[in-house]
Amino acid sequence: MDPLLSRDEIAAVRGLIRPHVRVTPILQADGAEIGLTGSPPFALTLKLEQLQHAGSFKARGAFTNLLRREIPKAGVVAASGGNHGAAVAYAAMRLGVPAKIFVPEVSSPPKIARIRASGADLEIVGQRYADALAAAERWGERTGALAVHAFDQRETLLGQGTLGAELSEQAPDLDTVLVAVGGGGLIGGISAWYRGETRVVGVEPELAPTLNLALQAGRPVDAPAGGIAADALAPARVGELMFPIARAFVHSAVLVPDEAIASAQRRLWEQFRVVAEPAGAATLAALLSGAYVPAAGERVGVVVSGGNTTAVSFGA
């Protein structure tokens, strides 16, 4: 089994989950439309994955897990900052599977509301994702429920890789794709699809530099877990399964301040009427802050990974 994932395997998973997930649209613009008038002109393609079922890309990995693995009578259990839990709860509801979801106190009200709306048994535990994960592991050991990991699971990575396959068809000439990083499931899957043929650049909050620290150390290591996007981009560390993929295929990783993320949320709304949560706006923040500077004529893909937020949170 290829530890780096193969395009054939991602393509097969895409066919498997196709009846259950949306093909999300793209929006094409340029640097001037987001206010970068002093920069060299470049083309911008937004991948609007916040329009996916349950409000984020996580539905892809959730359905892959539930469709490819044997589900016990006890159902499934997941720990999440919010989006993964919402996706697992939604997939379980659609497939008629019991679901138990653990989230930390930092999880946002819109994400908690989505989980509850899908009928999952929800429990709020501890301050950080790691606390929810420990509780989920104990629940699985006690009940026999199948654990669906938010990022460190082969099926999860394969499911998220289908976003890369989809984007490569919608915008085949991209030079670079900017992808937000928390535990690394999304960037692991996307970079496994592109396999270095298109630059994949990770974007992390300065207060949660999981991939940056891992690349410096040569292995996943614990990182700070704070900032405006802590409910989505602040696990203790990146996944063991995604790390060799990142080393092989991720071009680089940049850091963005919370202020730039909040500004990107506002810009997405004001310019495009796109509602993005902080994690979903982090990629645009890399452009607005200068953390990533495109070359003249560069074709840049920006994955807007989720939209589980409220208008109040970005000042609208």
Backbone bond lengths (Angstrom), bond angles and torsions (degrees), N, CA, C in turn:
res aa  C-N    CA-C-N  psi(-1)  N-CA   C-N-CA  omega(-1)  CA-C   N-CA-C  phi
1 M - - - 1.468 - - 1.523 109.72 -
2 D 1.317 117.17 126.95 1.452 122.64 -175.96 1.533 110.13 -70.06
3 P 1.347 118.62 115.56 1.469 119.50 -179.94 1.527 112.36 -67.26
4 L 1.328 116.92 -17.28 1.455 120.36 -179.92 1.522 112.15 -91.66
5 L 1.307 118.20 1.19 1.468 124.80 -175.59 1.527 109.22 66.68
6 S 1.291 116.95 150.15 1.460 120.69 178.69 1.517 110.03 -117.01
7 R 1.316 115.56 155.79 1.458 119.58 175.95 1.527 111.03 -62.30
8 D 1.326 116.49 -36.33 1.463 118.99 179.82 1.524 110.65 -61.71
9 E 1.335 116.97 -41.27 1.460 120.10 -178.87 1.532 110.42 -69.15
10 I 1.325 116.96 -40.70 1.464 119.91 177.30 1.524 110.17 -63.66
11 A 1.333 116.89 -41.48 1.465 120.36 179.20 1.529 110.83 -63.24
12 A 1.335 116.95 -39.22 1.462 119.82 178.65 1.518 111.04 -64.63
13 V 1.319 116.84 -41.25 1.464 120.93 177.55 1.526 110.45 -64.94
14 R 1.309 116.15 -37.68 1.470 119.01 178.28 1.527 111.13 -59.25
15 G 1.330 116.23 -41.36 1.457 119.18 176.60 1.523 112.27 -65.49
16 L 1.330 116.19 -37.20 1.466 121.00 -179.03 1.516 111.64 -64.38
17 I 1.337 117.11 -45.21 1.472 119.84 -173.75 1.530 113.04 -91.29
18 R 1.325 117.34 -5.82 1.461 120.71 -175.17 1.532 113.71 -49.87
19 P 1.367 119.40 -42.73 1.473 118.24 -179.53 1.530 114.17 -67.72
20 H 1.330 117.25 -12.16 1.459 120.77 -170.81 1.526 114.39 -110.42
21 V 1.329 118.15 -12.82 1.463 121.30 -177.84 1.524 110.07 -123.10
22 R 1.320 115.34 159.94 1.454 121.08 178.25 1.530 111.11 -88.26
23 V 1.315 116.08 147.05 1.459 121.27 163.30 1.529 105.57 -83.33
24 T 1.318 116.21 107.74 1.464 118.80 -175.54 1.525 110.51 -83.86
25 P 1.330 117.46 148.07 1.463 120.09 -174.05 1.522 113.31 -79.53
26 I 1.322 115.11 168.62 1.461 122.05 170.35 1.524 108.50 -113.52
27 L 1.324 115.41 158.28 1.460 122.75 176.75 1.517 106.86 -130.66
28 Q 1.313 116.95 125.32 1.457 120.86 -176.17 1.518 110.89 -104.60
29 A 1.327 115.88 135.98 1.456 122.41 -177.45 1.530 107.72 -149.35
30 D 1.331 116.21 -159.62 1.463 120.30 174.26 1.517 108.95 -145.42
31 G 1.318 115.51 173.03 1.451 119.87 -175.49 1.512 113.58 -59.39
32 A 1.335 117.07 -35.32 1.461 120.28 -178.62 1.523 111.70 -63.01
33 E 1.326 117.33 -31.47 1.464 120.72 -178.14 1.522 112.66 -69.93
34 I 1.320 118.17 -18.87 1.463 119.93 176.22 1.527 111.08 -105.11
35 G 1.345 115.50 13.03 1.453 120.07 173.28 1.511 115.45 92.95
36 L 1.329 118.82 6.83 1.464 121.02 -179.43 1.521 109.83 -92.14
37 T 1.328 115.35 61.22 1.457 120.13 -175.11 1.524 112.87 -75.02
38 G 1.327 117.04 -21.42 1.460 119.52 179.69 1.510 114.04 -88.28
39 S 1.324 116.61 -2.35 1.458 120.84 -177.46 1.525 110.05 -93.43
40 P 1.336 117.16 161.74 1.466 118.04 172.38 1.527 109.53 -58.39
41 P 1.331 118.34 143.32 1.468 119.65 179.96 1.523 111.78 -62.92
42 F 1.318 115.84 136.63 1.450 120.52 176.75 1.520 109.35 -145.80
43 A 1.325 116.23 157.56 1.463 121.96 -178.95 1.522 109.38 -92.56
44 L 1.329 115.98 142.45 1.459 122.09 -175.11 1.525 109.05 -125.47
45 T 1.321 116.11 130.14 1.465 121.77 175.33 1.517 108.80 -123.71
46 L 1.333 117.00 115.08 1.453 121.39 177.20 1.525 108.90 -91.46
47 K 1.321 117.42 126.83 1.458 122.78 173.51 1.524 106.99 -95.75
48 L 1.329 117.18 110.96 1.463 122.61 -168.23 1.527 111.52 -89.53
49 E 1.329 114.73 69.15 1.460 119.93 -176.27 1.516 112.48 -78.86
50 Q 1.327 117.52 -7.55 1.467 119.67 173.62 1.524 110.79 -66.83
51 L 1.331 117.83 -12.63 1.469 122.03 177.05 1.526 112.33 -87.46
52 Q 1.326 116.82 1.82 1.464 121.38 178.18 1.530 110.29 -69.06
53 H 1.326 117.25 158.51 1.468 121.03 173.58 1.528 109.64 -50.89
54 A 1.324 116.17 139.81 1.468 124.20 -179.76 1.517 112.62 66.77
55 G 1.327 117.65 9.31 1.447 121.01 168.78 1.506 117.27 85.10
56 S 1.342 118.98 9.89 1.462 119.55 178.18 1.522 110.64 -162.75
57 F 1.330 114.94 170.20 1.467 122.40 178.05 1.524 112.77 -60.53
58 K 1.314 117.40 -17.68 1.464 121.23 -173.07 1.530 113.50 -59.83
59 A 1.326 117.80 -21.93 1.466 120.04 178.93 1.519 111.07 -59.61
60 R 1.314 117.78 -31.44 1.466 120.98 -179.24 1.529 111.16 -62.36
61 G 1.321 116.28 -49.72 1.459 119.55 179.12 1.504 113.05 -69.22
62 A 1.329 116.96 -34.45 1.461 120.58 -179.66 1.525 110.72 -63.96
63 F 1.326 117.24 -49.46 1.462 119.47 179.74 1.532 111.61 -65.05
64 T 1.322 117.17 -35.33 1.469 119.28 178.01 1.513 110.80 -60.94
65 N 1.322 117.20 -44.93 1.464 120.85 178.38 1.521 111.67 -61.08
66 L 1.309 116.62 -47.25 1.467 119.75 -173.59 1.525 112.32 -73.30
67 L 1.322 117.17 -24.77 1.465 120.09 -179.32 1.521 113.08 -91.85
68 R 1.320 118.33 -24.78 1.469 121.10 -176.54 1.527 113.49 -98.02
69 R 1.329 117.83 -15.41 1.458 120.66 -175.13 1.525 110.22 -115.31
70 E 1.320 115.20 153.34 1.463 120.11 179.20 1.523 109.53 -76.48
71 I 1.309 117.12 125.55 1.461 122.24 -176.84 1.527 109.47 -95.88
72 P 1.330 118.74 121.05 1.466 120.63 178.32 1.526 111.28 -73.46
73 K 1.318 115.36 170.49 1.466 120.55 -179.77 1.521 111.35 -59.23
74 A 1.335 116.74 -32.29 1.467 121.07 -179.28 1.521 112.34 -71.32
75 G 1.316 117.79 -9.67 1.451 121.26 178.08 1.516 113.35 84.32
76 V 1.326 115.58 -146.62 1.464 121.21 -175.50 1.523 110.18 -122.61
77 V 1.326 114.79 157.45 1.456 121.54 176.33 1.522 107.79 -135.03
78 A 1.320 116.55 142.29 1.462 120.94 -179.89 1.515 110.50 -145.61
79 A 1.314 114.89 146.27 1.460 122.04 169.91 1.511 107.66 -107.80
80 S 1.332 116.28 145.99 1.451 118.76 -172.00 1.512 111.03 -161.36
81 G 1.351 114.97 151.26 1.447 119.02 166.65 1.512 111.23 -74.70
82 G 1.328 116.71 -14.47 1.457 121.70 177.85 1.513 113.57 151.33
83 N 1.333 117.94 -54.31 1.459 120.40 -174.75 1.522 112.88 -67.67
84 H 1.320 117.94 -42.94 1.459 120.37 178.50 1.525 110.15 -63.92
85 G 1.320 116.20 -42.07 1.454 119.63 177.65 1.513 112.14 -61.02
86 A 1.339 116.11 -42.58 1.463 119.92 177.88 1.522 110.74 -62.64
87 A 1.327 116.91 -39.54 1.462 120.83 -178.84 1.521 111.76 -69.64
88 V 1.327 117.27 -43.98 1.465 120.41 178.35 1.526 110.07 -64.54
89 A 1.325 116.52 -41.88 1.468 119.86 178.18 1.523 110.91 -61.29
90 Y 1.327 116.37 -42.13 1.473 120.07 -179.94 1.527 110.87 -66.22
91 A 1.348 116.64 -46.76 1.456 119.78 -179.80 1.526 110.96 -62.58
92 A 1.329 116.57 -40.75 1.468 120.44 179.20 1.527 110.41 -63.56
93 M 1.334 117.30 -41.39 1.455 120.75 177.78 1.525 110.75 -61.21
94 R 1.337 116.79 -45.94 1.456 120.25 -177.55 1.527 112.23 -66.20
95 L 1.330 116.89 -30.94 1.459 121.36 -176.86 1.523 113.09 -99.70
96 G 1.333 117.87 1.18 1.455 121.39 176.95 1.508 114.54 71.59
97 V 1.343 116.22 39.64 1.466 122.04 -176.21 1.533 109.02 -116.36
98 P 1.343 119.26 135.27 1.470 120.03 174.44 1.523 111.16 -64.30
99 A 1.333 117.01 142.41 1.462 120.68 -178.88 1.523 110.58 -137.25
100 K 1.329 115.18 135.23 1.465 123.09 173.65 1.526 107.13 -117.57
101 I 1.334 116.98 124.80 1.454 121.50 -175.83 1.524 110.06 -121.42
102 F 1.332 115.74 131.52 1.465 121.79 175.15 1.530 108.74 -112.28
103 V 1.325 116.77 131.01 1.461 121.79 175.73 1.515 109.05 -131.06
104 P 1.341 118.48 154.02 1.467 120.95 175.34 1.526 110.85 -82.62
105 E 1.303 116.15 169.97 1.459 121.57 -178.58 1.520 112.69 -63.24
106 V 1.339 117.92 -22.15 1.459 121.29 -179.43 1.522 112.42 -73.87
107 S 1.323 117.87 -13.37 1.461 120.65 -179.89 1.527 110.48 -58.95
108 S 1.325 116.04 137.07 1.466 120.11 -173.27 1.528 111.51 -78.00
109 P 1.329 117.28 152.07 1.470 120.81 179.41 1.530 114.38 -54.87
110 P 1.353 120.45 -40.27 1.467 118.12 178.54 1.527 113.14 -61.60
111 K 1.329 117.26 -35.11 1.464 120.15 -179.84 1.528 110.70 -73.04
112 I 1.308 116.19 -40.72 1.465 120.15 176.23 1.524 110.16 -61.53
113 A 1.331 116.11 -41.29 1.468 119.91 179.41 1.521 111.48 -63.14
114 R 1.331 117.86 -39.56 1.470 120.94 178.19 1.527 111.09 -63.30
115 I 1.315 117.12 -41.65 1.467 120.69 179.79 1.525 109.75 -62.02
116 R 1.306 115.94 -47.76 1.466 119.84 -178.65 1.527 111.19 -64.63
117 A 1.333 117.13 -36.91 1.463 120.63 -178.87 1.522 112.31 -63.78
118 S 1.334 116.40 -24.99 1.465 120.25 179.13 1.521 112.93 -86.84
119 G 1.317 117.33 -1.59 1.453 121.06 174.37 1.506 115.80 84.92
120 A 1.323 118.07 10.55 1.465 120.13 178.39 1.526 110.48 -74.61
121 D 1.325 115.68 156.32 1.457 122.13 172.85 1.522 107.36 -81.45
122 L 1.321 117.34 112.57 1.462 122.62 -172.99 1.516 110.96 -106.60
123 E 1.342 115.70 137.39 1.461 120.79 174.77 1.521 108.76 -134.80
124 I 1.338 116.15 130.77 1.463 122.04 179.26 1.519 107.98 -98.95
125 V 1.351 115.98 122.17 1.458 121.16 -170.65 1.522 110.46 -136.96
126 G 1.315 117.73 122.44 1.459 122.04 168.71 1.514 114.64 72.63
127 Q 1.323 114.12 -176.81 1.458 122.26 -174.38 1.526 113.16 -93.53
128 R 1.331 117.54 -27.89 1.459 120.57 -171.30 1.517 111.15 -128.36
129 Y 1.334 115.15 165.66 1.458 121.06 176.35 1.525 111.15 -54.65
130 A 1.324 117.43 -39.28 1.463 120.61 -178.73 1.526 111.49 -59.04
131 D 1.318 117.61 -34.37 1.466 120.89 177.99 1.526 110.86 -67.01
132 A 1.328 115.89 -42.90 1.463 119.91 178.31 1.527 110.77 -65.74
133 L 1.329 116.67 -38.08 1.464 120.28 179.70 1.526 110.90 -63.85
134 A 1.322 116.97 -43.43 1.465 120.18 179.24 1.530 110.23 -61.78
135 A 1.323 116.77 -40.76 1.471 120.21 179.12 1.523 111.06 -65.86
136 A 1.332 116.31 -39.45 1.469 120.28 178.90 1.525 111.03 -65.03
137 E 1.309 116.70 -39.44 1.470 120.44 179.17 1.525 110.61 -64.54
138 R 1.324 116.57 -40.95 1.468 119.78 178.03 1.533 110.13 -64.01
139 W 1.322 117.08 -40.79 1.465 121.05 179.06 1.529 110.72 -62.55
140 G 1.312 116.54 -43.16 1.461 120.06 179.54 1.519 112.25 -63.45
141 E 1.325 116.42 -41.71 1.466 120.09 178.67 1.523 111.13 -64.63
142 R 1.325 117.01 -36.44 1.457 121.27 -176.59 1.525 112.80 -77.51
143 T 1.326 117.30 -35.16 1.468 120.08 -171.71 1.525 114.37 -108.74
144 G 1.327 116.72 -18.28 1.465 119.52 -174.75 1.517 113.48 84.96
145 A 1.334 118.29 6.94 1.460 120.77 177.85 1.523 110.57 -64.28
146 L 1.321 116.19 147.19 1.467 122.07 -178.95 1.525 109.77 -78.57
147 A 1.322 116.87 124.65 1.455 121.11 179.25 1.521 110.21 -79.12
148 V 1.323 115.81 129.89 1.460 122.27 176.21 1.529 106.94 -114.24
149 H 1.319 115.82 102.32 1.462 119.80 -173.81 1.519 110.71 -77.03
150 A 1.323 115.47 144.79 1.464 120.94 -176.27 1.522 112.89 -67.13
151 F 1.345 117.84 -28.80 1.466 118.35 -177.61 1.528 113.31 -149.48
152 D 1.332 118.86 -28.44 1.461 120.19 -173.54 1.530 111.00 -97.14
153 Q 1.320 115.59 60.01 1.461 123.22 -177.68 1.525 106.67 -148.71
154 R 1.324 117.16 133.08 1.462 119.78 -176.07 1.526 111.97 -57.41
155 E 1.342 116.37 -44.17 1.462 119.18 -179.46 1.533 111.37 -62.39
156 T 1.327 116.44 -37.22 1.461 120.07 178.04 1.521 110.57 -62.51
157 L 1.325 116.63 -46.98 1.461 120.75 179.13 1.524 111.66 -61.50
158 L 1.323 116.69 -42.56 1.460 120.07 179.53 1.524 111.03 -62.60
159 G 1.323 116.15 -43.37 1.459 119.18 179.22 1.515 111.85 -61.49
160 Q 1.345 116.79 -44.44 1.461 118.68 179.90 1.531 110.82 -67.76
161 G 1.319 116.68 -27.44 1.459 119.82 176.89 1.514 113.45 -62.85
162 T 1.340 116.79 -23.53 1.466 118.81 178.52 1.521 112.00 -65.22
163 L 1.333 117.96 -23.62 1.459 119.92 175.06 1.526 109.91 -65.05
164 G 1.327 116.42 -40.85 1.458 119.84 176.78 1.520 111.97 -62.68
165 A 1.331 116.52 -42.56 1.464 120.36 178.37 1.519 110.90 -61.21
166 E 1.306 116.12 -42.95 1.468 121.48 -179.06 1.528 111.05 -66.01
167 L 1.333 116.48 -46.03 1.457 120.55 -179.44 1.525 111.48 -64.69
168 S 1.320 117.50 -36.27 1.465 119.97 -179.46 1.525 112.04 -65.44
169 E 1.331 117.19 -25.62 1.459 120.55 174.65 1.528 111.34 -80.84
170 Q 1.321 116.58 -40.06 1.464 120.62 -177.96 1.523 112.55 -71.50
171 A 1.328 116.64 -35.11 1.463 122.22 -177.95 1.524 108.25 -137.65
172 P 1.339 117.28 76.54 1.475 120.44 -170.35 1.523 114.93 -71.65
173 D 1.323 118.52 -12.88 1.465 120.10 -173.78 1.522 113.79 -105.69
174 L 1.320 118.04 18.31 1.464 120.00 179.96 1.525 111.00 -63.09
175 D 1.326 114.97 140.45 1.469 120.35 173.45 1.522 111.46 -89.67
176 T 1.342 115.93 -33.71 1.462 121.97 -173.30 1.517 109.31 -143.90
177 V 1.330 116.02 143.40 1.453 121.32 173.45 1.528 107.77 -125.13
178 L 1.332 116.44 124.91 1.462 122.20 177.41 1.523 108.96 -94.86
179 V 1.343 116.09 128.66 1.464 121.96 -173.88 1.527 108.98 -133.42
180 A 1.327 116.71 128.68 1.461 120.52 176.46 1.526 110.56 -69.58
181 V 1.331 115.89 147.41 1.470 121.46 -176.64 1.522 110.33 -124.83
182 G 1.326 115.63 128.33 1.451 122.93 167.61 1.520 106.71 -120.22
183 G 1.337 115.46 -93.67 1.461 119.44 173.33 1.517 113.12 -80.92
184 G 1.327 116.51 -17.02 1.467 119.97 173.89 1.504 115.86 101.51
185 G 1.341 118.52 5.45 1.451 119.31 -179.76 1.515 113.31 -63.23
186 L 1.334 116.53 -41.30 1.461 120.07 -177.84 1.516 111.46 -70.32
187 I 1.324 117.37 -49.69 1.456 118.80 -178.49 1.530 111.04 -68.89
188 G 1.343 116.95 -30.79 1.456 119.33 175.36 1.513 111.67 -62.75
189 G 1.339 116.66 -47.13 1.452 120.43 -179.82 1.511 112.71 -66.90
190 I 1.329 117.32 -44.82 1.465 121.11 -178.39 1.522 111.13 -65.62
191 S 1.328 117.28 -44.69 1.468 119.27 -178.51 1.522 111.07 -69.41
192 A 1.329 118.16 -29.92 1.461 120.26 175.09 1.523 110.69 -64.64
193 W 1.334 116.67 -34.18 1.465 119.29 177.43 1.529 111.30 -70.83
194 Y 1.333 117.04 -47.14 1.466 119.70 -176.68 1.528 113.10 -74.76
195 R 1.331 117.54 -29.27 1.466 123.04 173.02 1.530 112.95 53.95
196 G 1.320 116.02 38.22 1.456 120.47 176.24 1.514 115.13 82.12
197 E 1.316 118.32 -5.60 1.463 120.91 -179.86 1.526 111.73 -75.45
198 T 1.304 117.28 -24.35 1.463 124.93 170.49 1.520 106.81 -125.82
199 R 1.322 117.41 135.45 1.469 119.65 179.57 1.519 110.34 -62.55
200 V 1.304 116.88 129.78 1.457 122.25 172.45 1.523 107.22 -114.75
201 V 1.331 115.93 121.04 1.459 122.12 -175.87 1.524 108.75 -116.41
202 G 1.312 117.04 125.55 1.445 121.66 177.78 1.525 111.17 -80.62
203 V 1.327 115.84 146.82 1.466 121.67 177.37 1.522 107.79 -127.68
204 E 1.342 115.58 124.52 1.463 120.95 -178.27 1.523 110.44 -129.27
205 P 1.336 117.16 149.11 1.472 119.19 170.38 1.525 109.97 -64.83
206 E 1.311 116.41 145.56 1.464 120.20 176.99 1.521 111.68 -57.37
207 L 1.333 116.81 -30.51 1.462 120.81 -175.83 1.529 113.12 -88.38
208 A 1.330 117.74 4.03 1.468 121.47 177.70 1.524 109.70 -148.09
209 P 1.341 117.81 66.11 1.469 121.62 -172.27 1.526 113.89 -87.07
210 T 1.318 117.44 58.14 1.465 120.45 -172.45 1.524 113.18 -61.17
211 L 1.331 117.77 -48.11 1.464 119.96 -177.41 1.518 111.70 -73.45
212 N 1.320 116.60 -40.04 1.460 118.57 177.95 1.525 111.79 -57.30
213 L 1.327 117.03 -46.74 1.463 119.62 -179.74 1.518 111.48 -66.72
214 A 1.329 117.31 -36.74 1.461 120.47 178.63 1.527 111.17 -64.42
215 L 1.322 116.74 -43.37 1.463 119.89 179.65 1.528 110.82 -65.37
216 Q 1.326 116.98 -36.74 1.466 119.89 177.18 1.524 111.54 -66.28
217 A 1.333 116.17 -39.39 1.469 120.81 -176.11 1.529 112.42 -83.97
218 G 1.324 117.12 -18.81 1.455 120.56 -176.24 1.512 113.68 82.29
219 R 1.337 116.63 11.79 1.465 121.99 179.56 1.526 107.92 -167.68
220 P 1.331 118.27 159.43 1.469 119.21 175.61 1.528 111.38 -62.47
221 V 1.317 116.09 130.71 1.460 121.93 178.44 1.522 108.47 -134.97
222 D 1.329 115.83 159.32 1.453 119.78 178.32 1.526 110.89 -64.50
223 A 1.329 114.58 143.11 1.463 121.11 -178.73 1.520 108.92 -131.83
224 P 1.336 117.68 162.67 1.468 119.49 171.67 1.516 110.28 -58.50
225 A 1.310 117.27 157.05 1.471 121.16 -175.96 1.510 109.54 -138.12
226 G 1.332 115.55 69.72 1.455 119.19 -178.77 1.509 111.61 -133.47
227 G 1.323 115.25 -172.58 1.439 120.91 173.32 1.514 114.65 100.05
228 I 1.319 114.79 176.76 1.452 123.28 -173.11 1.524 112.91 -64.28
229 A 1.331 117.16 -25.77 1.466 121.19 -177.92 1.524 112.33 -106.98
230 A 1.331 116.60 26.19 1.460 120.65 -172.92 1.522 113.52 -63.56
231 D 1.325 118.12 -22.66 1.469 118.83 179.87 1.523 112.56 -79.52
232 A 1.345 117.49 -4.32 1.462 119.86 179.93 1.522 113.41 -133.76
233 L 1.336 117.82 -29.27 1.462 120.70 -172.96 1.520 112.50 -121.23
234 A 1.335 117.75 32.94 1.460 118.59 -176.97 1.520 112.75 -142.46
235 P 1.353 118.22 58.02 1.461 118.37 168.56 1.529 109.18 -75.99
236 A 1.300 117.51 176.78 1.465 119.52 -179.96 1.526 111.50 -65.89
237 R 1.330 116.65 -36.56 1.465 121.19 -177.51 1.523 109.25 -161.84
238 V 1.334 116.31 165.27 1.462 119.69 175.40 1.531 109.42 -72.59
239 G 1.324 116.26 163.94 1.452 121.48 -177.18 1.519 113.99 -73.87
240 E 1.319 115.19 149.79 1.464 120.83 176.93 1.527 111.59 -65.81
241 L 1.334 117.32 -35.68 1.461 120.27 -177.29 1.521 112.26 -73.46
242 M 1.323 117.42 -34.51 1.460 118.69 -178.05 1.524 113.04 -79.80
243 F 1.349 117.28 -21.08 1.453 118.33 -170.81 1.531 113.02 -63.17
244 P 1.334 120.54 -45.47 1.466 117.73 176.51 1.520 113.30 -63.32
245 I 1.333 117.19 -29.32 1.461 120.27 175.08 1.517 109.69 -66.23
246 A 1.328 116.14 -44.31 1.467 120.51 179.52 1.525 110.80 -61.99
247 R 1.310 116.77 -43.25 1.467 119.39 -179.53 1.522 111.24 -64.09
248 A 1.322 116.15 -33.14 1.462 119.82 -178.22 1.522 112.81 -80.47
249 F 1.326 117.44 -37.96 1.465 119.18 -165.20 1.529 116.23 -126.24
250 V 1.334 119.27 -14.35 1.466 119.70 178.60 1.528 108.72 -83.73
251 H 1.325 115.13 126.41 1.462 120.27 -175.39 1.523 111.56 -67.98
252 S 1.340 116.83 -46.18 1.463 121.54 -176.99 1.526 108.31 -168.97
253 A 1.326 115.79 172.81 1.465 121.40 177.29 1.515 108.43 -137.83
254 V 1.335 115.82 133.89 1.460 121.02 -178.57 1.515 109.84 -118.28
255 L 1.331 115.59 161.10 1.462 122.23 -178.10 1.525 110.12 -114.82
256 V 1.331 115.83 142.22 1.470 120.91 179.61 1.517 110.03 -129.19
257 P 1.325 117.62 143.15 1.475 120.56 178.20 1.523 111.43 -78.06
258 D 1.318 115.66 158.39 1.459 120.67 178.58 1.528 112.16 -56.98
259 E 1.331 116.69 -36.73 1.466 119.52 -178.54 1.529 111.22 -61.92
260 A 1.320 117.07 -36.95 1.464 120.50 179.01 1.523 110.94 -70.39
261 I 1.323 117.11 -34.77 1.466 120.04 177.90 1.520 110.12 -65.58
262 A 1.321 116.91 -45.74 1.468 120.25 178.04 1.523 110.82 -61.93
263 S 1.324 117.17 -39.98 1.460 121.00 177.88 1.522 110.84 -64.01
264 A 1.332 116.99 -39.42 1.467 120.83 179.13 1.524 111.24 -66.08
265 Q 1.327 117.09 -38.10 1.466 119.33 174.25 1.523 111.05 -57.34
266 R 1.323 116.16 -46.60 1.469 120.30 -179.86 1.525 111.02 -64.35
267 R 1.341 117.03 -41.70 1.456 120.57 -178.27 1.529 111.12 -65.21
268 L 1.303 117.43 -41.22 1.460 120.34 177.92 1.523 110.97 -60.16
269 W 1.329 116.18 -40.04 1.462 119.57 -179.93 1.533 111.30 -73.07
270 E 1.316 116.57 -48.12 1.456 120.21 -174.78 1.527 112.46 -66.86
271 Q 1.318 117.43 -37.97 1.455 120.56 -175.21 1.523 113.25 -89.55
272 F 1.349 116.80 -38.45 1.462 120.23 -171.69 1.528 113.88 -120.84
273 R 1.342 117.60 -3.80 1.458 121.77 -172.89 1.536 110.85 55.49
274 V 1.319 115.54 40.47 1.460 123.32 175.17 1.525 107.95 -103.58
275 V 1.326 116.48 123.51 1.463 121.59 176.90 1.527 108.56 -93.57
276 A 1.315 116.46 118.75 1.465 121.47 -179.95 1.515 109.43 -127.37
277 E 1.320 116.64 142.05 1.457 120.80 170.44 1.523 108.37 -74.85
278 P 1.334 118.88 169.39 1.463 119.57 -178.70 1.533 113.57 -53.81
279 A 1.328 118.23 -44.78 1.460 119.83 179.30 1.519 111.54 -61.99
280 G 1.335 116.23 -35.77 1.451 120.14 -179.79 1.515 113.41 -71.56
281 A 1.331 116.91 -23.48 1.461 121.58 -179.36 1.522 112.88 -94.60
282 A 1.323 118.25 -6.91 1.462 120.82 -175.31 1.527 112.16 -59.90
283 T 1.337 116.90 -35.50 1.460 119.72 -178.53 1.526 111.31 -65.49
284 L 1.321 117.41 -44.42 1.466 119.46 176.57 1.523 110.26 -64.67
285 A 1.327 116.81 -33.69 1.466 120.58 178.26 1.524 111.45 -59.27
286 A 1.320 117.37 -31.75 1.466 120.04 178.13 1.522 111.21 -62.42
287 L 1.333 117.16 -35.02 1.466 121.17 177.82 1.528 110.71 -76.53
288 L 1.325 116.88 -45.31 1.466 120.56 -176.54 1.523 112.01 -65.04
289 S 1.337 116.83 -34.88 1.467 121.16 -176.76 1.517 113.08 -86.00
290 G 1.332 117.15 -11.64 1.458 120.09 -175.10 1.512 113.89 82.29
291 A 1.330 117.57 7.04 1.466 119.65 176.20 1.525 110.54 -63.30
292 Y 1.343 115.56 -33.67 1.469 120.38 170.88 1.519 107.78 -125.33
293 V 1.334 116.42 123.54 1.466 122.04 -178.14 1.522 108.61 -114.48
294 P 1.328 118.28 109.76 1.463 120.38 179.82 1.528 111.46 -68.97
295 A 1.308 115.11 152.96 1.460 120.80 172.77 1.522 109.49 -78.61
296 A 1.307 116.68 164.03 1.460 120.93 176.79 1.524 109.40 -58.64
297 G 1.326 115.50 128.91 1.458 120.12 177.82 1.514 114.88 80.89
298 E 1.336 118.17 -1.03 1.461 120.56 -179.29 1.529 110.43 -65.99
299 R 1.325 115.72 142.68 1.460 122.12 178.48 1.525 107.77 -104.56
300 V 1.326 115.59 110.64 1.469 122.16 -169.86 1.523 110.48 -111.73
301 G 1.313 116.55 125.11 1.456 122.18 172.49 1.516 110.07 -94.57
302 V 1.318 116.35 135.74 1.467 122.91 -179.76 1.524 107.83 -123.32
303 V 1.315 116.98 114.48 1.459 120.99 179.58 1.520 109.26 -84.94
304 V 1.328 116.14 113.60 1.467 121.49 172.99 1.529 105.16 -89.67
305 S 1.320 116.01 97.01 1.461 120.83 -162.11 1.518 115.30 -80.76
306 G 1.352 118.36 -20.17 1.459 119.02 -177.40 1.512 111.92 -163.97
307 G 1.333 115.20 157.53 1.457 120.70 -178.51 1.516 114.07 -136.03
308 N 1.325 117.07 26.13 1.459 119.91 -179.46 1.525 110.70 -84.24
309 T 1.320 114.21 83.26 1.460 121.55 -177.55 1.522 107.54 -151.73
310 T 1.324 115.34 -175.31 1.464 121.14 174.69 1.512 109.10 -123.28
311 A 1.318 117.01 156.72 1.463 120.89 -179.92 1.530 111.42 -59.09
312 V 1.323 117.05 -34.46 1.466 121.13 -177.69 1.515 111.11 -60.12
313 S 1.346 117.37 -33.74 1.450 120.75 -173.44 1.511 112.52 -69.15
314 F 1.333 119.36 -19.03 1.466 118.54 175.50 1.517 112.24 -121.18
315 G 1.324 115.49 23.54 1.442 120.13 165.09 1.512 115.60 81.41
316 A 1.349 119.26 14.78 1.457 120.25 -179.86 1.521 110.69 -81.12
